[in-house]
Amino acid sequence: MTAQGGAADHGEPPEAEFRAALIRGLQEQFPGVRVWYGEATGSWWAMVALRSGPRLLEAPTPQQLREAILSALSIG
């Protein structure tokens, strides 16, 4: 039997690693925007700094959160 690399090596389940990669990607795409996945809510969240003050966004998928971030940033 051989050991397999991946999630088992890091102590995180594959889903957690995948979510972490999505979070990193969104935060790299939108510097200054804080992104996270709510384990309790099952929603994707972002805190976006706007001219009018911070805005909390929620979406059911990372793609929809990306769209909400783009929309919030374009409105300002």
Helices and strands as residue ranges (DSSP letters): H 7-10, H 14-29, E 34-37, E 44-50, E 53-59, H 62-75
